[in-house]
């Protein structure tokens, strides 16, 4: 599994890029207040974790405003059903395609990094808390209640289909919380 915040050994790699791309990298690094090296590591991380699978997984990228328009046109019942169907199949398919085991840590990684990562899925911002025998995922977004309904059903059925775990979702208009109870403390 690829973890993003672990201190790992680095290697020096030298390669050539087109001059116009270098100018873009320098300009963007300056704009973000980071070095070109840091920016390149962010780009390579994104590619390593998911970009290399994006074509096979048929990823679609659309602006938030367009997506909100689609959500508003859909019924809450339809979005709940879509979340159930997708959550029962897509996460398992994705984890297997990427070579991850079907276990709790992989699902937590999927929520924290893949769906909730600021440079990956951007479905939501994830605050993950571990308290004794609970994992609490508080997921914030700006896409409205209908997106919370979809996410709730998606994640609930993800845990049920892969680990046979029942989770407790709590919905808000711009956020939701998923609580996973464990039989034994995780700390």
Secondary structure as UniProt FT lines:
FT   HELIX           19..32
FT   HELIX           36..46
FT   HELIX           47..51
FT   HELIX           52..57
FT   HELIX           64..73
FT   HELIX           76..98
FT   HELIX           104..109
FT   HELIX           110..115
FT   TURN            118..121
FT   STRAND          125..131
FT   TURN            132..133
FT   STRAND          134..140
FT   HELIX           145..163
FT   STRAND          168..171
FT   STRAND          175..181
//
